[in-house]
Amino acid sequence: MIAPIRTPFDPPEMGEVVEIAAGVLWTRMPLPIPLAHVNCYLFDEGDGWTLVDTGVDTAKTRRLWQGLIDGALRGKPIHRVIATHHHLDHIGLAGWFMSEHGAGLTTTRTAYLMARMLQLDVQEAPTPEMCAFWRSCGMASEVYDKRLNERPFNTADAVTPIPLGYTRLREGDEIEIGGRIWDVRCGNGHAPEHATFWSREGDLVIGGDQLLGAISPNLGASATEPLADPVGEWITSCESFVPHARDSHLVMTGHKLPYTGLPARMRQLLDNHHHALARLIETLKDPHTACECFDALFRRKIKEGEYGLAMVEAMAHCRHLEAQGLAIGHLREDGAILWQAKAE
């Protein structure tokens, strides 16, 4: 019988810590988005610490980290930063720890290259590719017009410059963190080559955003790779993790609460997306743009601050149906793609 999902720890206050296993500290750092926080984990290495994921680069986050180093971390330095993936809330301060604290960076090749590329790619106005992608999704005209006259958010706004040089993680690697040996297993969909870590001698899993507990990770298409199928990649990744999941695993997640009951959560994550795809196929019996599919996919009102994430996820689900041969898209005169389910 599969054990239920449980959350055995209450969260720490921002910039404080909770010990969740011997030599393993959990802290939270603030995010300027509705999600509000990212989880970061510290592993005692004796003469210093390994930090998994960092938070974004803001003056407040730097102050919180310095307070931790001087306080709960007992003045011991952070020698190594491990980034589970390239997203700015997970790698945003890696460059600061490298440049100012002498830490080394360990991550996958894709995460390192994408983070560094995005940090260097600063746009002062929307590019033609961005605008074409927004139109292809059927972005609401009032949202589109507003974005045309705004400076786009740039990764560099929240990520410290990342120096040259890192240690590469690969699928199937083993790595020592905090005196434990861990197997590296990589997933895709939310982020390419997202690293997860599974302890061999115990019941700890570092899941990042690949194995979230209370929410599903955003699976978004983008102007960078508009024909991608992140939903399909993520489903394949989840299926590859299922044989390794145990009820007793404590999963250290990138957001929300660490939890046990990973087999139940894996089934829940997969079922949620299969059900969403079934609702989407039903909706696409009539032609819709991706942005006209919000109700079918999310079953709630999408707020202004969520619009971009909802849009890229809706497009990704349409692309997955296309990749499965279940839907086809037709380009409308205004640049929007009208999606329709194929007849059985």
SULVENDA-V181156 format. One record per residue. N is the residue number from 1. BURIAL is # if it has 16 or more other ideal C-beta (glycine too) atoms within 10 Angstrom, else .. D_FIRST is the distance of its C-alpha to the first C-alpha in Angstrom with 2 decimals. Layout:
((N/BURIAL/D_FIRST) (N/BURIAL/D_FIRST))
This chain:
((1/./0.00) (2/./3.81) (3/./6.35) (4/./9.36) (5/#/12.62) (6/./15.08) (7/./18.76) (8/./20.00) (9/./23.63) (10/./26.50) (11/#/28.66) (12/#/32.00) (13/./35.22) (14/./36.86) (15/#/38.33) (16/#/36.69) (17/#/33.86) (18/./30.69) (19/./29.54) (20/#/25.80) (21/#/25.84) (22/./28.74) (23/./31.47) (24/#/29.57) (25/#/31.04) (26/#/29.94) (27/#/32.72) (28/#/33.34) (29/#/36.35) (30/#/37.80) (31/#/37.92) (32/./40.58) (33/./38.21) (34/./36.02) (35/./32.96) (36/./35.22) (37/#/33.61) (38/#/32.22) (39/#/30.18) (40/#/31.85) (41/#/30.76) (42/#/33.12) (43/#/32.68) (44/#/35.20) (45/#/37.18) (46/./39.62) (47/./42.78) (48/#/41.18) (49/#/38.08) (50/#/36.05) (51/#/35.27) (52/#/32.53) (53/#/33.78) (54/#/36.84) (55/#/37.30) (56/#/40.33) (57/#/43.93) (58/#/45.54) (59/./47.89) (60/./45.43) (61/#/42.61) (62/./45.10) (63/./46.19) (64/#/42.66) (65/#/42.03) (66/./45.38) (67/./44.62) (68/#/41.37) (69/#/43.22) (70/./45.91) (71/./43.61) (72/./39.93) (73/#/40.29) (74/./43.23) (75/./45.61) (76/./43.84) (77/./44.03) (78/#/41.37) (79/#/42.03) (80/#/39.50) (81/#/37.87) (82/#/34.84) (83/#/34.38) (84/#/31.05) (85/#/32.99) (86/#/36.41) (87/#/36.02) (88/#/38.59) (89/#/36.31) (90/#/34.80) (91/#/38.00) (92/#/40.71) (93/#/42.04) (94/#/41.51) (95/#/45.21) (96/#/46.26) (97/#/44.37) (98/#/45.91) (99/./49.45) (100/./49.73) (101/#/47.49) (102/./47.71) (103/#/44.00) (104/#/42.89) (105/#/40.55) (106/#/37.62) (107/#/35.86) (108/#/35.51) (109/./38.75) (110/#/37.90) (111/#/37.03) (112/#/40.27) (113/./42.49) (114/#/41.17) (115/#/41.37) (116/#/44.88) (117/./46.03) (118/#/44.86) (119/#/46.42) (120/./49.71) (121/./49.67) (122/./51.38) (123/./52.45) (124/./54.83) (125/./54.46) (126/#/52.03) (127/./52.50) (128/./53.21) (129/./49.85) (130/#/48.03) (131/#/50.05) (132/./49.49) (133/#/45.71) (134/#/45.75) (135/#/47.86) (136/#/45.59) (137/#/42.69) (138/#/44.92) (139/#/45.13) (140/./46.74) (141/./50.47) (142/./50.73) (143/./48.01) (144/./49.67) (145/./53.13) (146/./51.98) (147/#/50.34) (148/./53.49) (149/./55.43) (150/./53.03) (151/./52.59) (152/./49.15) (153/./46.70) (154/#/46.97) (155/#/44.50) (156/#/47.45) (157/./47.50) (158/#/44.41) (159/#/44.18) (160/#/46.55) (161/./48.39) (162/#/46.36) (163/./48.59) (164/./48.77) (165/./46.58) (166/#/42.89) (167/./40.49) (168/./38.42) (169/#/34.66) (170/./33.38) (171/./30.14) (172/./29.14) (173/./31.29) (174/./30.50) (175/#/31.89) (176/./32.42) (177/#/31.83) (178/#/32.39) (179/./32.39) (180/#/29.01) (181/./28.66) (182/#/26.72) (183/#/26.02) (184/#/27.38) (185/#/25.52) (186/#/27.39) (187/#/26.46) (188/#/28.78) (189/#/29.26) (190/#/29.53) (191/#/31.92) (192/#/33.01) (193/#/31.87) (194/#/29.76) (195/#/28.74) (196/#/25.39) (197/#/25.10) (198/#/22.30) (199/#/23.21) (200/./23.17) (201/./23.46) (202/./20.95) (203/./18.39) (204/#/20.79) (205/#/21.00) (206/#/24.11) (207/#/23.08) (208/#/26.33) (209/#/26.28) (210/#/24.11) (211/#/20.78) (212/#/21.78) (213/#/19.51) (214/./21.25) (215/./23.54) (216/./23.86) (217/#/26.52) (218/#/29.78) (219/#/30.24) (220/#/33.98) (221/#/36.78) (222/./40.07) (223/#/43.76) (224/./43.29) (225/./41.26) (226/#/41.42) (227/./40.19) (228/#/36.99) (229/#/33.50) (230/#/31.36) (231/#/28.62) (232/#/28.29) (233/#/28.42) (234/#/25.69) (235/#/23.31) (236/./24.09) (237/#/23.50) (238/#/20.06) (239/./19.09) (240/./20.59) (241/#/18.53) (242/./15.06) (243/./15.18) (244/./16.17) (245/#/13.66) (246/./11.57) (247/#/9.71) (248/./12.77) (249/#/15.35) (250/#/17.92) (251/#/19.30) (252/#/23.00) (253/#/23.91) (254/#/27.38) (255/#/27.32) (256/./25.67) (257/#/23.33) (258/#/21.40) (259/#/17.67) (260/#/14.39) (261/#/11.11) (262/#/12.81) (263/#/10.29) (264/#/9.92) (265/#/13.67) (266/#/14.57) (267/./13.23) (268/./15.05) (269/#/18.15) (270/./18.43) (271/./17.95) (272/./20.53) (273/#/23.10) (274/./22.68) (275/./23.19) (276/#/26.16) (277/#/27.65) (278/./27.43) (279/#/29.26) (280/#/31.76) (281/#/32.59) (282/./33.29) (283/#/35.56) (284/#/37.34) (285/./38.62) (286/./41.55) (287/./42.75) (288/#/41.58) (289/#/41.99) (290/#/39.00) (291/#/40.04) (292/#/40.20) (293/#/36.45) (294/#/35.35) (295/./34.51) (296/#/32.35) (297/#/30.39) (298/./30.16) (299/./30.71) (300/./32.76) (301/./36.27) (302/#/36.81) (303/./39.05) (304/./41.93) (305/./40.32) (306/#/37.27) (307/#/39.37) (308/#/39.63) (309/#/35.92) (310/#/35.16) (311/#/37.93) (312/#/36.83) (313/#/33.21) (314/#/34.50) (315/#/36.75) (316/#/33.97) (317/#/31.89) (318/#/35.07) (319/#/35.71) (320/#/32.27) (321/#/33.01) (322/#/36.38) (323/./34.92) (324/./32.69) (325/./35.81) (326/./34.64) (327/#/37.26) (328/#/40.74) (329/#/42.78) (330/./46.48) (331/./48.63) (332/./50.51) (333/./54.04) (334/./52.96) (335/./50.57) (336/#/47.35) (337/#/44.94) (338/#/44.16) (339/#/40.84) (340/#/40.26) (341/#/37.56) (342/./38.87) (343/./39.49) (344/./37.11))
